[in-house]
């Protein structure tokens, strides 16, 4: 009998907090700009995973600020990192204007952090999608081989504009925060996967790279004199202006490199790039700042 009581108590301790976190969230209204064919607004944002160790910056205490940022920017496509399954459910409730492509990195389903891609379902349809793991076995969920203790992934989509019928690719990733070897091989794998695309559509790569743009690991994918490659939107649009640090540790770090990037092909026109340093009374929506870009893609027929 005592065992049964202990079991019930343990069950209540485990289940009730998660039920409280899954409270109903009211959907937000978003005022989107009038869309022009091929003009796409994107956002990359590491929203920081849901952990009680972040108190007083737990997810349930800052998620409304995260929703506010997303509503204010009204992006067509968002690439989010460090998204746990419960956070994903909150986002779906708050932002019904978006459909979601996401898998947990630990099992390829719901377990572990996801690199989620959210896209406006009134603007685009999903033509194709997938996820690969940064490892020697990129199709094996949970795999890692290059010195990273944490599993790292990239989720991608091919989206088709409803109005024009033309498509583009979006890759969303989170590279390792410690192992330079892992970052080097991860970017090489990313470059290979982009080169294997079935369609020659425009490419947008975004995510938390955990390195600044001049890190040697970027050489495998950035434009150079001997290969076409991709360009970084911030440094290309503002070549003489240093970027704002994107990791601020909930306000504990005021200086540092930009480690969250958006990469595009040179044929894509960069209309605008912003790093949103929003905070309120020393409270931050995440330990990263989001980066947004307004892009004009050269869409293929």
C-alpha positions as CSV (number, residue, x, y, z in Angstrom):
1,X,0.0,0.0,0.0
2,X,2.8,2.3,0.9
3,X,4.4,1.6,-2.5
4,X,1.2,2.5,-4.3
5,X,1.0,5.8,-2.4
6,X,4.6,6.6,-3.3
7,X,4.0,5.8,-7.0
8,X,0.9,8.1,-7.1
9,X,2.9,10.9,-5.5
10,X,5.7,10.5,-7.9
11,X,3.3,10.4,-10.8
12,X,1.7,13.7,-9.6
13,X,5.1,15.3,-9.3
14,X,6.0,14.4,-12.8
15,X,2.7,14.9,-14.6
16,X,1.1,18.0,-13.0
17,X,4.0,20.4,-13.9
18,X,3.9,19.4,-17.5
19,X,0.1,19.7,-17.6
20,X,0.5,23.3,-16.2
21,X,2.9,24.1,-18.9
22,X,0.5,22.9,-21.6
23,X,-2.2,25.4,-20.6
24,X,-4.1,26.9,-23.5
25,X,-2.5,29.8,-25.3
26,X,-4.6,32.3,-27.1
27,X,-3.7,32.7,-30.8
28,X,-2.1,35.9,-31.9
29,X,-3.2,38.2,-34.7
30,X,-0.4,39.0,-37.2
31,X,-0.5,41.8,-39.7
32,X,1.6,40.6,-42.6
33,X,2.9,43.0,-45.3
34,X,1.5,42.7,-48.8
35,X,3.5,40.0,-50.5
36,X,5.3,40.4,-53.8
37,X,6.4,37.4,-55.8
38,X,9.9,36.2,-54.6
39,X,10.1,38.8,-51.8
40,X,10.6,36.7,-48.6
41,X,11.1,37.8,-45.0
42,X,13.0,35.3,-42.9
43,X,14.0,35.0,-39.3
44,X,16.5,32.9,-37.5
45,X,16.1,32.7,-33.7
46,X,17.5,30.4,-31.0
47,X,14.6,30.6,-28.5
48,X,16.5,28.7,-25.7
49,X,15.2,25.4,-24.7
50,X,12.7,25.0,-21.8
51,X,14.6,24.2,-18.6
52,X,13.9,24.9,-15.0
53,X,17.6,25.8,-14.5
54,X,17.0,29.1,-16.2
55,X,14.8,30.5,-13.4
56,X,13.8,33.4,-13.5
57,X,14.2,33.1,-17.3
58,X,12.2,29.9,-17.7
59,X,10.2,29.4,-20.9
60,X,6.8,30.0,-19.2
61,X,8.0,33.3,-17.9
62,X,9.3,34.6,-21.3
63,X,7.3,32.9,-24.0
64,X,4.9,35.8,-24.4
65,X,8.0,38.0,-25.3
66,X,9.0,35.4,-27.9
67,X,5.5,35.5,-29.4
68,X,5.6,39.3,-29.4
69,X,8.8,39.3,-31.4
70,X,7.5,36.9,-34.0
71,X,4.2,38.9,-34.3
72,X,6.1,42.2,-34.7
73,X,8.5,40.9,-37.4
74,X,5.7,38.9,-39.2
75,X,8.3,36.8,-41.1
76,X,7.2,34.5,-44.0
77,X,9.6,31.8,-42.8
78,X,11.2,31.3,-39.4
79,X,14.1,29.0,-38.5
80,X,14.1,28.3,-34.8
81,X,16.7,26.4,-32.7
82,X,16.6,24.7,-29.3
83,X,12.9,23.9,-29.6
84,X,11.6,21.2,-27.4
85,X,8.3,19.4,-28.1
86,X,6.3,21.3,-25.5
87,X,7.6,24.7,-26.8
88,X,6.6,23.6,-30.3
89,X,3.0,23.0,-29.1
90,X,2.9,26.4,-27.5
91,X,4.1,28.0,-30.8
92,X,1.5,26.2,-32.8
93,X,-1.2,27.5,-30.5
94,X,0.1,31.1,-30.4
95,X,0.8,31.3,-34.2
96,X,-1.8,29.3,-36.2
97,X,-0.8,31.3,-39.3
98,X,2.2,29.0,-39.6
99,X,2.7,25.3,-40.4
100,X,5.7,23.6,-38.8
101,X,8.4,21.1,-40.0
102,X,10.4,19.7,-37.0
103,X,11.9,16.6,-35.6
104,X,13.6,15.9,-32.3
105,X,17.3,15.4,-32.8
106,X,17.5,12.4,-30.4
107,X,15.1,10.1,-32.1
108,X,14.0,11.8,-35.3
109,X,10.5,12.2,-33.9
110,X,9.7,14.1,-30.7
111,X,12.7,13.5,-28.4
112,X,15.3,16.3,-27.9
113,X,15.7,19.7,-29.4
114,X,14.5,20.5,-32.9
115,X,15.6,22.9,-35.5
116,X,12.0,23.9,-36.4
117,X,11.0,25.6,-39.6
118,X,7.7,27.6,-39.5
119,X,6.2,28.9,-42.7
120,X,3.1,30.9,-43.6
121,X,0.6,28.5,-45.0
122,X,-1.3,31.3,-46.8
123,X,1.9,32.2,-48.6
124,X,3.7,28.8,-49.3
125,X,3.0,25.1,-49.6
126,X,5.4,22.4,-48.6
127,X,6.9,20.6,-51.6
128,X,9.5,18.6,-49.8
129,X,11.4,18.4,-46.5
130,X,13.9,16.4,-44.5
131,X,16.5,16.3,-41.7
132,X,20.1,15.1,-41.6
133,X,22.3,14.6,-38.7
134,X,25.8,16.1,-38.6
135,X,27.7,12.8,-38.5
136,X,29.2,10.0,-40.6
137,X,25.7,8.5,-40.8
138,X,23.5,11.6,-41.5
139,X,20.3,9.7,-41.9
140,X,20.6,7.9,-38.5
141,X,18.7,9.8,-35.7
142,X,20.8,10.6,-32.7
143,X,24.1,10.0,-34.5
144,X,27.3,12.0,-33.8
145,X,30.9,11.3,-34.6
146,X,33.0,14.4,-35.0
147,X,33.8,15.5,-31.4
148,X,30.5,16.9,-30.4
149,X,29.0,15.5,-27.2
150,X,25.6,17.0,-28.2
151,X,23.7,15.6,-31.2
152,X,23.5,18.3,-34.0
153,X,21.1,18.4,-36.9
154,X,19.8,20.4,-39.9
155,X,16.2,20.4,-41.0
156,X,15.3,21.7,-44.5
157,X,12.2,22.4,-46.6
158,X,11.4,23.1,-50.2
159,X,8.6,25.7,-50.3
160,X,6.5,26.7,-53.2
161,X,4.9,30.2,-53.4
162,X,1.2,29.9,-53.8
163,X,1.0,32.9,-56.1
164,X,3.9,32.3,-58.5
165,X,4.2,28.5,-58.3
166,X,8.0,28.9,-57.9
167,X,10.1,27.3,-55.2
168,X,13.0,27.8,-52.9
169,X,14.9,25.9,-50.2
170,X,15.4,26.7,-46.6
171,X,18.0,25.0,-44.4
172,X,17.9,25.5,-40.6
173,X,20.7,24.2,-38.4
174,X,22.4,24.4,-35.0
175,X,26.1,23.6,-34.9
176,X,28.2,22.5,-32.0
177,X,29.2,25.1,-29.4
178,X,32.5,23.5,-28.5
179,X,34.0,21.3,-31.2
180,X,35.6,23.1,-34.1
181,X,36.2,19.8,-35.8
182,X,32.5,19.1,-35.6
183,X,31.7,22.5,-37.1
184,X,34.2,22.1,-39.9
185,X,32.8,18.7,-41.0
186,X,29.2,19.8,-40.4
187,X,29.5,22.7,-42.8
188,X,31.2,20.4,-45.3
189,X,28.3,18.0,-45.1
190,X,25.8,20.9,-45.4
191,X,27.6,22.1,-48.6
192,X,27.4,18.5,-50.1
193,X,23.7,18.3,-49.3
194,X,22.9,21.6,-50.9
195,X,24.9,20.5,-54.0
196,X,22.7,17.4,-54.2
197,X,19.4,19.3,-54.4
198,X,17.0,17.9,-57.0
199,X,16.0,21.4,-58.2
200,X,18.1,24.4,-58.9
201,X,16.0,26.7,-56.7
202,X,17.3,29.6,-54.6
203,X,18.8,28.6,-51.2
204,X,18.5,30.2,-47.8
205,X,20.6,28.8,-44.9
206,X,20.1,30.0,-41.4
207,X,20.7,29.0,-37.9
208,X,22.9,29.2,-34.8
209,X,26.3,28.4,-36.2
210,X,28.1,29.1,-32.8
211,X,30.9,30.8,-34.7
212,X,31.5,34.2,-36.3
213,X,31.6,34.5,-40.1
214,X,35.4,34.7,-40.4
215,X,35.8,31.3,-38.7
216,X,37.8,28.9,-41.1
217,X,35.0,26.3,-40.9
218,X,32.8,28.6,-43.1
219,X,35.3,28.2,-46.0
220,X,33.5,25.1,-47.2
221,X,30.3,27.0,-48.1
222,X,31.1,30.7,-48.4
223,X,31.7,32.3,-51.8
224,X,35.3,32.6,-52.8
225,X,37.4,33.3,-55.9
226,X,37.3,29.6,-56.9
227,X,33.7,28.6,-56.1
228,X,30.3,30.2,-56.1
229,X,29.2,29.4,-52.6
230,X,27.0,31.5,-50.4
231,X,27.3,35.0,-48.8
232,X,26.4,36.2,-45.3
233,X,23.6,38.8,-45.5
234,X,24.8,41.0,-42.6
235,X,28.4,41.4,-43.7
236,X,27.4,41.7,-47.4
237,X,24.9,44.5,-46.8
238,X,27.1,46.2,-44.1
239,X,30.7,45.4,-45.0
240,X,32.1,48.3,-42.9
241,X,29.8,47.8,-39.9
242,X,30.5,45.3,-37.2
243,X,27.5,43.0,-36.4
244,X,25.8,43.1,-33.0
245,X,26.5,40.2,-30.7
246,X,23.6,37.7,-31.1
247,X,24.4,35.7,-27.9
248,X,23.8,37.8,-24.8
249,X,23.1,35.1,-22.1
250,X,19.9,36.8,-20.9
251,X,21.7,40.1,-20.7
252,X,24.9,38.9,-19.0
253,X,27.1,39.4,-22.2
254,X,27.0,42.8,-24.0
255,X,29.9,42.3,-26.4
256,X,30.9,39.4,-28.7
257,X,30.6,38.1,-32.2
258,X,27.5,37.4,-34.2
259,X,27.0,33.6,-34.2
260,X,23.5,33.5,-35.7
261,X,23.6,33.8,-39.5
262,X,21.6,33.9,-42.6
263,X,23.3,32.8,-45.8
264,X,22.1,33.2,-49.4
265,X,23.3,33.0,-53.0
266,X,24.8,36.1,-54.5
267,X,21.9,36.2,-57.0
268,X,19.5,36.9,-54.2
269,X,19.0,40.6,-53.4
270,X,19.3,41.7,-49.8
271,X,16.7,44.4,-49.1
272,X,17.2,44.7,-45.3
273,X,18.9,42.9,-42.4
274,X,18.2,43.4,-38.7
275,X,19.4,42.1,-35.4
276,X,16.7,42.6,-32.9
277,X,18.1,43.5,-29.5
278,X,14.7,43.9,-27.8
279,X,14.5,43.6,-24.0
280,X,12.2,45.0,-21.4
281,X,13.3,46.0,-17.9
282,X,16.4,43.8,-18.3
283,X,14.2,40.8,-19.3
284,X,15.0,39.1,-22.5
285,X,12.9,36.7,-24.7
286,X,15.9,34.4,-25.1
287,X,19.6,34.2,-24.5
288,X,20.1,35.0,-28.3
289,X,18.8,37.9,-30.4
290,X,16.9,37.0,-33.5
291,X,18.2,38.0,-37.0
292,X,15.8,38.9,-39.7
293,X,16.3,39.6,-43.4
294,X,14.1,40.8,-46.2
295,X,15.2,39.0,-49.4
296,X,14.3,39.2,-53.1
297,X,14.9,35.7,-54.6
298,X,15.7,35.1,-58.2
299,X,13.1,32.3,-58.5
300,X,13.5,29.6,-61.1
301,X,10.5,28.7,-63.3
